[in-house]
């Protein structure tokens, strides 16, 4: 099961005064957190700091504010959070004792209200009874945020196993390593972490951990080149991203969606042109390029703001945003290769790529200019024995030749 991970930063009054909270929120925004968790009175202030999802702790006083807003009082101009969380200064954090019968819980009753007054629950895990309370909250809550004074894996394992499919489980963490463990526990992992730290470096490291957890790991294999032929001119596409790519990174591109060639980014200087490490000279307009969702797009479809998948030669992927697409008529090569499939058959795949020594593909010998590519060379490819319709894998017989 694939999950999209999120990082929440805690910035309620437990953190300190507004200056302390603001510094933490700003560090989180700069690092790229997904959510900020604050007291409701700070929602408008967070909106002024940047564009981010805002969750707000709901208290009895907050309920009065919402009631006033619904009745048309001036409070109706207050900023609205993206999600409201019950449990602070209540049963969830132990301020109020848990009822012996959860049907009498004030926090759970708020979650069950038909007016959708709260979408999440905050529960501090003191013992098994609080684990059970978190499980009960998950039946009605979109988010269950759990924390513990003494961070332990076992309660988190229990909760992931019991409610991981019922709600978005957000686990408290104070370091990037705790976040990593939360994302990896029982392989499935928590979907989010609530980070409680003022350290900007720790916040940035946690974002890196999130991104690593979200990245797809692709299986790459080799195909044997059977032909490299001049193919005349075509409309060639350079994909200029908003990211600097490393020397071993590039994109997957090809004429057949089932077999995509690894084309390197222009990270190397040449006697003729300076490096452009944000660019992949990908191929002709008809070709497919792989996207972060596991689908494909035609190179001709790409626009500024779209996302493409970048990967290294070990198959580790990440996302990159397209800054612009340059389409120019250029002389091309047709590169054809053969690959042995799982059932022992031989399949042919190919692509059109610009006839230029600055364009390099990954081979068994390392980076190789397409102008030096020869029959018998082993090129790095990603092969999936599937057909695609509008970029999505389908179980259908489609002939590409």
C-alpha positions as CSV (number, residue, x, y, z in Angstrom):
1,X,0.0,0.0,0.0
2,X,1.4,3.4,-1.1
3,X,1.0,6.3,1.3
4,X,1.6,10.0,0.9
5,X,3.5,11.2,4.0
6,X,3.0,14.5,5.7
7,X,4.9,16.6,8.2
8,X,3.0,18.7,10.8
9,X,4.7,21.3,12.9
10,X,3.4,21.9,16.4
11,X,3.1,25.6,17.2
12,X,0.4,26.1,19.9
13,X,0.9,28.0,23.2
14,X,2.7,25.0,24.7
15,X,5.6,26.1,22.5
16,X,5.9,29.6,24.0
17,X,4.8,33.1,23.2
18,X,3.8,34.3,19.7
19,X,7.4,35.2,18.8
20,X,8.5,31.7,19.6
21,X,5.6,30.2,17.7
22,X,6.1,32.4,14.7
23,X,9.8,31.5,14.5
24,X,8.9,27.8,14.5
25,X,6.1,28.3,11.9
26,X,8.4,30.3,9.7
27,X,11.1,27.6,9.9
28,X,8.5,25.0,9.0
29,X,7.2,27.0,6.0
30,X,10.7,27.5,4.7
31,X,11.5,23.8,5.0
32,X,8.2,22.7,3.4
33,X,6.0,21.3,6.1
34,X,2.5,20.2,5.1
35,X,0.5,21.3,8.2
36,X,0.8,23.7,11.0
37,X,-1.0,22.9,14.3
38,X,-1.9,25.9,16.3
39,X,-4.5,27.2,18.7
40,X,-7.5,28.6,16.9
41,X,-6.8,32.2,17.8
42,X,-3.6,32.0,15.7
43,X,-5.1,30.7,12.5
44,X,-5.3,34.2,10.9
45,X,-1.7,34.9,11.8
46,X,-0.5,31.7,10.2
47,X,-2.4,32.5,7.0
48,X,-0.5,35.8,6.9
49,X,2.9,34.0,7.1
50,X,2.3,31.7,4.2
51,X,0.3,29.2,2.2
52,X,0.0,26.0,4.3
53,X,-2.7,23.7,5.7
54,X,-3.7,24.9,9.1
55,X,-5.1,22.7,11.9
56,X,-6.4,24.3,15.0
57,X,-7.0,22.9,18.5
58,X,-10.6,23.4,19.4
59,X,-11.5,24.3,23.0
60,X,-14.8,25.3,24.7
61,X,-14.0,28.9,24.0
62,X,-13.4,28.1,20.4
63,X,-16.8,26.6,20.1
64,X,-18.3,29.9,21.3
65,X,-16.4,31.8,18.6
66,X,-17.8,29.5,15.9
67,X,-21.3,29.9,17.3
68,X,-21.0,33.6,17.2
69,X,-19.7,33.4,13.6
70,X,-22.7,31.3,12.6
71,X,-25.1,33.9,14.2
72,X,-23.6,36.7,12.1
73,X,-21.5,38.5,14.8
74,X,-18.1,40.2,13.9
75,X,-16.3,37.0,14.8
76,X,-17.5,35.6,11.4
77,X,-14.5,37.4,9.8
78,X,-12.1,35.2,11.7
79,X,-9.9,32.9,9.6
80,X,-11.1,29.3,9.3
81,X,-8.7,26.4,9.8
82,X,-8.5,23.5,7.3
83,X,-9.1,21.0,10.2
84,X,-10.1,21.4,13.8
85,X,-8.7,19.0,16.5
86,X,-10.2,18.1,19.8
87,X,-8.3,16.7,22.8
88,X,-6.1,19.6,24.0
89,X,-7.1,20.6,27.6
90,X,-9.6,17.8,27.4
91,X,-9.8,14.0,27.6
92,X,-7.2,13.4,24.9
93,X,-4.3,14.9,26.7
94,X,-5.3,13.8,30.1
95,X,-6.5,17.2,31.5
96,X,-9.9,15.6,32.0
97,X,-10.1,12.0,33.1
98,X,-11.3,9.5,30.5
99,X,-14.9,8.4,31.1
100,X,-15.3,4.7,32.0
101,X,-17.7,4.5,29.1
102,X,-16.4,6.2,25.9
103,X,-20.0,6.9,24.8
104,X,-20.0,9.6,27.4
105,X,-16.8,11.3,26.1
106,X,-17.0,15.0,25.3
107,X,-14.2,14.8,22.8
108,X,-15.7,11.9,20.9
109,X,-19.2,13.5,21.0
110,X,-17.7,16.6,19.3
111,X,-16.2,14.4,16.6
112,X,-19.6,12.7,16.0
113,X,-21.6,16.0,15.6
114,X,-23.4,16.3,12.4
115,X,-22.2,19.9,11.9
116,X,-18.6,18.6,11.4
117,X,-17.4,20.8,14.2
118,X,-14.1,18.9,14.5
119,X,-12.2,16.6,12.0
120,X,-9.5,15.2,14.2
121,X,-8.5,14.1,17.7
122,X,-5.3,14.7,19.7
123,X,-4.5,11.8,22.1
124,X,-1.5,11.5,24.4
125,X,-0.7,7.9,24.9
126,X,-0.2,7.2,28.6
127,X,-1.3,3.6,28.7
128,X,-3.5,1.0,27.0
129,X,-6.7,2.9,27.9
130,X,-5.5,5.9,25.9
131,X,-4.7,3.6,23.0
132,X,-8.2,2.4,23.1
133,X,-9.4,6.0,23.2
134,X,-7.4,6.7,20.1
135,X,-9.0,3.7,18.4
136,X,-12.4,4.9,19.3
137,X,-11.6,8.4,17.9
138,X,-10.5,6.9,14.6
139,X,-14.0,5.7,13.9
140,X,-15.2,9.2,13.4
141,X,-12.0,11.3,12.9
142,X,-10.3,12.1,9.7
143,X,-7.1,12.7,11.6
144,X,-5.8,11.1,14.8
145,X,-2.7,12.8,16.2
146,X,-1.0,10.7,18.9
147,X,1.9,11.8,21.1
148,X,3.8,10.3,24.1
149,X,6.1,11.7,26.8
150,X,8.3,8.7,26.3
151,X,8.3,7.9,22.6
152,X,7.9,4.2,22.1
153,X,7.4,2.0,19.1
154,X,5.0,-0.6,20.6
155,X,2.0,1.7,21.0
156,X,2.5,3.1,17.5
157,X,2.7,-0.4,16.1
158,X,-0.6,-1.3,17.9
159,X,-2.3,1.8,16.5
160,X,-1.0,1.4,12.9
161,X,-2.2,-2.3,13.0
162,X,-5.6,-1.4,14.4
163,X,-6.5,2.0,12.8
164,X,-4.0,2.6,10.1
165,X,-6.6,2.1,7.4
166,X,-9.4,3.9,9.1
167,X,-7.9,7.4,9.6
168,X,-4.9,9.6,8.9
169,X,-2.6,8.6,11.8
170,X,-0.1,11.4,12.8
171,X,2.6,10.4,15.3
172,X,4.4,12.8,17.5
173,X,8.1,13.2,17.0
174,X,10.9,15.5,18.2
175,X,13.7,14.5,15.8
176,X,14.0,13.4,12.2
177,X,15.1,9.9,13.3
178,X,11.9,9.5,15.3
179,X,10.0,10.6,12.2
180,X,11.8,8.0,10.1
181,X,10.9,5.3,12.6
182,X,7.2,6.4,12.6
183,X,7.1,6.3,8.8
184,X,8.7,2.9,8.7
185,X,7.0,1.1,11.6
186,X,5.3,-2.2,10.5
187,X,6.4,-1.2,6.9
188,X,3.0,0.5,6.5
189,X,4.0,3.4,8.8
190,X,2.2,6.4,10.1
191,X,0.9,8.8,7.4
192,X,2.1,11.8,9.2
193,X,4.3,13.1,12.0
194,X,3.7,16.0,14.4
195,X,7.1,17.5,14.8
196,X,7.8,19.3,18.1
197,X,11.1,21.1,17.8
198,X,12.5,24.6,17.3
199,X,15.6,23.4,15.5
200,X,15.5,24.5,11.8
201,X,18.0,21.8,10.8
202,X,15.9,19.1,12.5
203,X,12.8,20.4,10.7
204,X,14.7,20.3,7.3
205,X,16.0,16.8,8.0
206,X,12.4,15.6,8.8
207,X,11.2,17.0,5.5
208,X,14.0,15.0,3.8
209,X,12.9,11.9,5.6
210,X,9.3,12.5,4.4
211,X,10.4,12.9,0.8
212,X,12.5,9.7,1.0
213,X,9.5,7.8,2.4
214,X,7.3,9.0,-0.5
215,X,9.8,8.2,-3.3
216,X,9.2,5.3,-5.5
217,X,12.0,2.9,-6.0
218,X,12.1,1.6,-9.5
219,X,13.6,-1.5,-10.9
220,X,16.0,-0.7,-13.7
221,X,17.4,-3.2,-16.1
222,X,19.5,-3.3,-19.3
223,X,18.5,-3.7,-22.9
224,X,20.8,-4.4,-25.8
225,X,21.1,-1.8,-28.5
226,X,20.2,-3.3,-31.9
227,X,20.2,-0.2,-34.1
228,X,21.2,3.5,-33.9
229,X,20.0,5.2,-37.1
230,X,19.8,8.8,-38.3
231,X,16.1,9.6,-38.5
232,X,15.9,13.0,-40.1
233,X,14.6,16.1,-38.2
234,X,11.8,16.1,-35.7
235,X,10.4,18.4,-33.0
236,X,12.7,17.8,-30.1
237,X,11.8,18.6,-26.4
238,X,14.1,19.9,-23.7
239,X,12.5,19.7,-20.3
240,X,13.9,22.5,-18.1
241,X,13.0,21.8,-14.5
242,X,13.1,23.9,-11.3
243,X,15.6,21.5,-9.8
244,X,19.4,21.0,-10.0
245,X,20.0,17.4,-10.9
246,X,23.0,15.3,-9.8
247,X,25.5,13.7,-12.2
248,X,23.7,10.3,-12.0
249,X,20.2,11.6,-12.4
250,X,17.9,11.9,-15.4
251,X,14.4,11.0,-16.7
252,X,12.8,7.9,-18.3
253,X,11.7,8.6,-21.9
254,X,10.7,6.4,-24.8
255,X,8.5,5.8,-27.8
256,X,6.9,2.7,-26.2
257,X,5.4,3.3,-22.8
258,X,6.4,-0.2,-21.7
259,X,10.1,0.4,-22.2
260,X,11.6,3.8,-21.2
261,X,15.2,4.7,-21.7
262,X,17.3,6.5,-19.0
263,X,18.3,9.9,-20.4
264,X,20.8,11.8,-18.3
265,X,20.4,15.4,-17.3
266,X,22.9,17.9,-18.9
267,X,25.1,18.0,-15.9
268,X,28.4,17.7,-17.7
269,X,30.4,20.5,-19.4
270,X,31.4,20.0,-23.0
271,X,33.7,22.0,-25.3
272,X,30.7,23.4,-27.1
273,X,28.2,24.3,-24.3
274,X,28.1,24.9,-20.6
275,X,26.3,22.4,-18.4
276,X,22.6,22.9,-17.7
277,X,21.9,20.6,-14.8
278,X,18.3,21.6,-14.6
279,X,17.7,20.2,-18.1
280,X,17.0,16.9,-19.8
281,X,17.1,16.8,-23.6
282,X,14.5,14.2,-23.6
283,X,13.5,13.3,-27.2
284,X,10.8,14.0,-29.7
285,X,7.3,15.3,-29.0
286,X,5.6,12.0,-29.4
287,X,7.7,10.3,-26.7
288,X,6.5,9.3,-23.2
289,X,8.0,10.6,-20.0
290,X,7.4,9.1,-16.6
291,X,5.5,11.1,-14.0
292,X,5.7,10.9,-10.2
293,X,2.3,9.0,-10.0
294,X,3.7,6.1,-12.0
295,X,1.9,7.2,-15.1
296,X,3.3,8.8,-18.3
297,X,2.7,12.0,-20.3
298,X,3.6,12.8,-23.9
299,X,6.5,15.3,-24.0
300,X,4.3,17.5,-26.1
301,X,1.8,17.8,-23.2
302,X,4.2,19.1,-20.6
303,X,3.7,22.7,-19.4
304,X,5.3,24.9,-16.8
305,X,4.1,23.8,-13.4
306,X,3.7,20.1,-14.3
307,X,5.6,17.5,-12.3
308,X,8.0,14.9,-13.8
309,X,9.8,12.1,-12.3
310,X,13.6,12.4,-11.8
311,X,15.6,9.3,-10.8
312,X,19.2,8.2,-10.4
313,X,20.8,5.2,-11.9
314,X,20.0,3.1,-8.9
315,X,16.2,3.7,-9.4
316,X,15.7,6.2,-6.6
317,X,13.1,8.7,-7.7
318,X,12.0,12.2,-6.8
319,X,9.7,14.8,-8.2
320,X,10.7,17.9,-10.1
321,X,8.5,20.8,-11.3
322,X,8.7,21.8,-15.0
323,X,9.9,25.4,-15.4
324,X,9.6,25.5,-19.2
325,X,9.6,23.2,-22.2
326,X,11.7,24.1,-25.3
327,X,10.5,22.5,-28.6
328,X,12.8,23.0,-31.5
329,X,13.4,21.2,-34.8
330,X,16.6,19.1,-34.5
331,X,18.3,16.1,-36.3
332,X,17.4,12.9,-34.5
333,X,18.6,9.3,-34.0
334,X,16.3,6.3,-33.8
335,X,17.6,4.1,-31.0
336,X,16.3,0.5,-30.9
337,X,17.0,-2.0,-28.2
338,X,15.9,-5.5,-27.3
339,X,15.1,-6.8,-23.8
340,X,14.3,-10.3,-22.5
341,X,10.9,-10.4,-20.7
342,X,10.1,-12.4,-17.7
343,X,8.5,-15.2,-19.8
344,X,11.7,-15.6,-21.8
345,X,10.5,-13.7,-24.9
346,X,12.4,-10.9,-26.6
347,X,10.7,-7.5,-26.8
348,X,11.8,-4.5,-28.9
349,X,11.7,-1.0,-27.6
350,X,12.9,2.3,-29.1
351,X,13.0,6.1,-28.9
352,X,13.9,9.1,-30.9
353,X,16.7,11.2,-29.4
354,X,18.6,14.3,-30.7
355,X,21.8,13.7,-32.7
356,X,24.1,15.7,-30.3
357,X,27.1,14.7,-28.3
358,X,25.7,16.7,-25.3
359,X,22.8,14.1,-25.0
360,X,23.8,11.2,-22.9
361,X,22.2,7.9,-21.9
362,X,23.0,5.5,-19.1
363,X,24.8,2.4,-20.2
364,X,26.6,-0.5,-18.5
365,X,29.8,1.5,-19.1
366,X,28.4,4.7,-17.6
367,X,27.3,7.9,-19.2
368,X,27.5,7.6,-23.0
369,X,26.9,10.3,-25.6
370,X,24.2,9.2,-28.0
371,X,26.6,10.0,-30.8
372,X,28.9,7.2,-29.4
373,X,26.2,4.7,-28.9
374,X,26.6,1.5,-30.9
375,X,24.9,-1.8,-31.6
376,X,25.6,-4.2,-28.8
377,X,25.8,-1.6,-26.1
378,X,23.8,-2.2,-22.9
379,X,21.5,0.7,-22.0
380,X,19.6,1.3,-18.8
381,X,15.8,1.1,-19.1
382,X,12.7,0.7,-17.1
383,X,10.5,-2.1,-18.5
384,X,6.9,-2.8,-17.6
385,X,5.0,-5.4,-19.6
386,X,1.8,-3.3,-19.5
387,X,-0.3,-1.2,-21.9
388,X,-1.3,2.4,-21.2
389,X,-4.3,4.4,-22.0
390,X,-4.1,8.1,-21.3
391,X,-1.0,7.4,-19.4
392,X,-2.5,4.9,-17.0
393,X,-1.6,1.2,-17.0
394,X,-4.3,-1.0,-18.4
395,X,-4.8,-4.7,-18.9
396,X,-5.3,-4.6,-22.6
397,X,-3.5,-5.7,-25.7
398,X,-2.0,-2.7,-27.5
399,X,0.5,-3.0,-30.3
400,X,3.2,-0.3,-30.4
401,X,5.7,-0.5,-33.3
